[in-house]
Amino acid sequence: MDFSEVIGIPFILFTIFVAPIWVIMHYRSKNKMGQGLSSQELVQLNDLAHRAEKMAERVKTLEAILDAESRNWRSQHD
């Protein structure tokens, strides 16, 4: 078995079986990315944004409480 057979056979198998599937999957994923978000994904994104805003408000409230009760709490935990 010479060098061209050792390299050639796996290359031919890759070209026949793996490469076409790889190319099809690549362009299918590119097409999905180009379409944007689905309606369900958009609803989920809006819900997450709303939750993040609520959490930010809660953090501000907690920081205000800690500032009132313990002035140097920030320097103790940094």
Secondary structure as UniProt FT lines:
FT   HELIX           3..13
FT   HELIX           14..18
FT   HELIX           19..35
FT   HELIX           39..69
FT   TURN            71..72
FT   HELIX           73..77
//
